[in-house]
Amino acid sequence: MKEENVILVNENDEQIGLMPKLEAHEKAVLHRAFSVFILNSKNELMLQQRAHQKYHSPLLWTNTCCSHQREGESNIQAGSRRLFEEMGFKTELKELFHFIYKAPFDNGLTEHELDHVMIGYYNDNPEINREEVEDWKWMTIEDVRVDMEINPELYTVWFKIIFDEFYHFLEEHKV
């Protein structure tokens, strides 16, 4: 299987090139990414547990899905594609905000992303892709925040950063 490229960007989210995904994470190069947060009608967040065979952060809990845009793909198209590939459903997504973060992993790789955060709503159970997702669950946003403080080792490095931004965005905006 051919390795996917990520879109290299500057701090203004302007594309400046392409690079194989692993190389970008080895070199900690800024690239475009997205994070999808799915809420249900009870205002619970759908979390996914990463599959045990993932090359980094296996079995850790994270937001509903996240990945990288492909060249020529809009943020919403990318989020919808990956949501269906990982969680097996489609729903309308809305982009909330974007920000830049940098997060090193224990294995020497680093996420350095300009992350587009999106929200969607869904009330049914997902049909998870077992190659990507080990498990899933609904949790209230407040329960996620508290559990992350008590058990930070259960969550991905990037989710802790992105969730904090998401949480503060929800405090300040009506979505």
N, C-alpha and C positions, 0 to 999 in steps of 0.2 A: 504494500500500500504506500502510495506516494505521500510524503509528509506535507502537511498544509503550510502555506506561508501565512505570516501575519503582516498586517499593514503597519509599516513604520510611520510615525507621525511626529510633528513638532508639537510644542505646547499649545498651539492654536488649532490642533486637530487637523492640520493640513498634511496630506499624504506626501511622504518624502522617499518612499521606497517599499520594497517587500523583502522579507527574510524568512527562511524556514523557522517554524515555531520553536523548535528546540534550541537553535542557535540564538534566537532573540532572547530566550530565557537564560541561556548560558552567559550571554554578554550584557544582560540587563538593559537592553535597548527599549526605549519608549515605543509602545505600539498600541493600537486601538483594540479595545475589548468592550464587552457588555456584560451586565449582570441583570437577570430577570428575577423579580420578586412577585410571586403569585399569592394573592389574598383570597379568602373565601368570604361569604356573607356574614360570618361571625368575626371578621377582622383577624382571622388567624393566618399565619404565614406558612406556606408549604415549604418545608425544608427537604433537602435530599442528602442522603449519606453516600459519599463517593464510593464507587466499586472497589473491592479489595485489590484488584489487579492494576489500579491506576499507578502511573510511574511517580507521581508525587501526591501527598496528602490522602492516601487510601483510607477508607473507613471514617473519614472525618465528615462532620455535618457542615452544610453550607446552604446558600440561598437556592431557590428553585432550580436555576440553571445559569451558567455563565460560560462564555467562550470568546471566540474572536470572529470578527467580520471577515468575509472573503472579499477580494477585490471586486468592486462594482456592486456590492450588496449594501443596502441601507441598514441602519442600525435596527430598525423594526423588522426588516426581512430576516436579518441574521438572528435576532432574538426569537422570532417565530419558528425559524428552521430548527434551531438548536433545541428549543422547548419541545418540539414534536419529536426530534431524534432521541432526546434523553428521557422525556416524561410522557410521550405518547399522546399529547393532546394539543389542540389549537385554541387560542383565545386572543382577543384583541389586546395589543400591548400599547402602552403610552410611555414615551420617554419623559423622565422627570428632570434629570440633571446629569452632568458629567463632571469628573474630577480626576486628578492625577494622583497615583499612589505608587509606592515602591515597597515590596515585601520579599525579603529573602527566605528561602527554604533551607532546611537542614541538609539537603542533598547538593547544595552548591548552586542551584538554579535560583533565579530572581524574577518575580513579577514586577514589571515597570510598565504600568498601563495607564492610558487615558480611557477611563471606564465610563461607559454610557449606562446609566441605571434606568431600568424600565419597570413598570408595574402592569399587572393584569389581574383579572378576577376569574375565578373558577371554583365550582363547588363539588365536583365529582372526584372520584379517585383517579390517579394517573395510571397509565399502563407503562411502567418503567422499563427501560432498556437495561438489562442486567449486565451488559458490557460496560455501561457508564455509571449505573446507579445501583447501590446495594440495597437501599431501603429509603423510605420517605415517611414524613409525618407532618401533621398540622400542629402549630404552637402559636399561642398569642404572641404578639410582638413584645409585650412586657415580659412574658415568661422567657422568651429568647434572650432578652437583654439581661435578665437576672441569672439565667443559667450560664450565659457566656462569662459573667463575672465569677461565678462559683467554679465552673468547669471549663476554663479557656482551652485546655488541651483537647477537647472534643470537637473543636471548630477549626475550619481552615483559616490560615493566616489572613487571606484576603477578605474572607467573610467578616471577620472581626472589624476590619477597617471599613469595609463597605456598609456593613450594618449600622455602624455608628453614624455615618453620613446619612443613610436612609432614615434612621430613627430621628435625627435632628431635622431632616427635611420634613418629615411627617408632623413634627411638633410645630413647624413654622408655616405649613401649607395645608390646605384642604385638597385632598385628592379623591 
